Amino acid sequence: MINLRALSYLVALGEYRSFSRAAEHCCITQSTLSIQLRKLEDYLGVELVERTRSRVQLTSAGRQVSLLARMILATTSEIQQVAQRAREKGDRGAPSKTDPSIRAKENLGARASDVTKAPLANNPRASAVKEPSIDEINCLRLPKG
C-alpha cells in the first residue's frame, strides 16, 4: 500500500539528492528512508531511485511520482487545515442547510429518479424494477473525510 510517509520520503530525496540529508530532513535514519523507498518501489513495481556510489537521483518514473506526491501531500495538508478550522469553530460535522452536498444529494436523487423511470415507460416487462430511494442513493456516495 502507498502511504503518505513514503511519499514524503521520496519528495525529500528528490529535493536533497542525498539519502543522508533527506533522512535528516525527515528526522529518520538513512536505513529507514532506504527501506521505505524500496517498499514503495516494490509495491509500484518500478524503480523510483537510481542509486550509484557517487550520486542519487530519481528515475523518470520517480520524478513523475514525486510530482504527484507533492500534490497529494499538499492536498492532505489542506484537508488537515479544513478539519482544524472546523474544530476551532466547534463544527461537529452536521451539514448546514446551505451545505452544497445537501443540494447535490437532492439533485442526484432527482436525476436518478428520471433515469430509472425512463426504461419503465418503454418496456412493460421492466415494471418489476424498483426505483431507488434517496436513502439508497445516499449509501452509494463516498463518505466524507
N, C-alpha and C positions, 0 to 999 in steps of 0.2 A: 504494500500500500504506500502511496505517496503521502509523506507528512510534511507539514509546514517547516519543521525544524530542518529537515534535509534540504528543502528548497532554499532556506535562508543560508545554509552552509554553502550550497552551490553558488549562490549570488555573491557571498563573501569571497569565495575562492576566485571567482571571475574578476572581482574588483582588485584583490590583493595579489593574485597570481603567485601565491606562496601558501603552502599548507600551514607553515608555522604562523605567519601573520594573520591568515584567515582564522585559524584556530584561536589565536589570541583575541582577535576581534569578537569572536563568538563565545569567548570565555570557556573554551573546552580544550581538551588535549588534541594534539595533532593526530593521534591514533583514532580518537573518536570521530574526528572530522573525516578522516580517510575511510573508516569503516562505514559510516553513514552514507557517504557518497558512493561507495561500492554497492551498498544495498540498493540505493536509488538506481544505479546503473543496471544492476541485476534485475530489478523489478521492471524497468523500462526495456531491458534487452538491448541497450545501446550504450556505447562508451560516451561519456559526457566530458571526461577529463583526459587530456593527453599528458601522461606522466613520463618525464625523462629525468636523468640525473641533473641536468643543468637548468631545466625550466618546467613550469606547469602552465598549461593553457587549456581553455575549453575547446572542445571539438566544435564543429559546425552545429551538431545537434545540441551540444552543451550550451552554446551561445543562444540558440533558439529557446531551449528550456529555461535558461536563466532569465531571458527577457520575459517570458510568460510568468516565471516565478516571481519576478519583481511586481508584476501586475497583481498576481494573486496575493502576495504579501501586503501590497498597498490596499487592496480591497478588504483584506482581513482586518487591517488596522482601522479602516473606515467603519467596518461593522462593529468593532470594539468601541469606537468613539460614539456611534449611534446608541449603543447599549448603555454606555457611561452617561450620556446626556439624559437618556430615559430614566435611568436610576436616580440621577440628580434631581429630576423633575418629579420623582415619585410615581412615574408611569408604571403601572402594574401589567401593562400589555393588553388591556382591554381596548378594543378598537373604538374609535370615536365615530360619531355619525358622519363625519366628513372624511373618514378614512377611505382612501381610494380603493383599498382591497374589498371593502363592502360593496362599493359601486361595481367593481369588477365581478364580484360574485353574482350580483343581480343581473348584470349583462350576460354573464356566462350562462346563467340559468335560462334566460330568455332565448339565447341563441341555441342552446342545447335542446330546448323545447321545440323550436322551429325545425331543427334538423330531425328530431325523432318523429314529428308529425308528418313531414313530407312523404316518407315512404309509405306510411299507413294510408294516405289518401289514394295512392296509386296502386296499392297491392292489397286486395281484400284478405289474402292469406296471412298477411303480416299483422293482423289485428291482435294477435297474442303478444306482441311486443309491448312491454311495459315502459311507459315514459319515466325517466329517472326523476326522482325528487331533488329538490335543491340540496337536501342533506347528502344524498348520494353523490351529487356533483361536487359538493364541498369536500367530500372524502377523497376525491381524486386530486385535489390541489396539493402541491408540495407544502410541507409545514413551514411556518415562519421560524427564522433563526434556529 
